[in-house]
């Protein structure tokens, strides 16, 4: 029996894989970078965005991809991580790589597998690979094998705990709109609004903020995101 194409897949059917990898994304926010997405079974259950407020469940065509990946019956996070790592290794590495448009690594083992693949990707042609994690409470940054990873946090206590677990890059998920485009104080730190949310002409492809967690930390900065459903404007 021939597998359905993306357009032919219908809710209730099982998709053929818990991972999806794109060599060149058509995502409006990221721009034409390479991307990976995986089933939300890989996300930590404690993530406050699951089941309602997650970008992957609410914005544009992304919920369609998320439902497809979630329909697959593979539930072992290490197995999914190995599949994702193999797909990353198969990419030509000819552009930047955004890991986990949807999904995460909620175990130390999974983070090590995917993180190592991200590092191998960078070594091919020098293009950076980056991601964010809600699993910082139980997965130390060291588990990611040197990959570029931001701890996605919500409170000042989260920031302190993430730093204690080795994370230098801090990404704040705010419930409010950015007050402007300039750095402002939020949760006791200097936060810079995501440039791509402030101006639709800016893409992740050309913005290096989230690709440099250590440099951002050295400058005393965190990056802050308002809810992704907000309409962005040219300015």
GITAHU-V948127 format. One record per helix or strand of 3 or more residues. SS is the DSSP state (a for helix, b for strand). FROM is the first residue (numbers start at 0). LEN is the number of residues. If there is no record, write none. Layout:
<<SS FROM LEN> <SS FROM LEN>>
//
This chain:
<<b 18 4> <b 33 5> <a 39 3> <a 54 4> <a 61 10> <a 76 14> <a 107 18> <b 128 5> <a 140 4> <b 147 6> <a 155 9> <b 168 5> <b 183 3> <b 188 5> <a 194 4> <a 203 3> <a 208 3> <a 212 6> <b 220 5>>
//
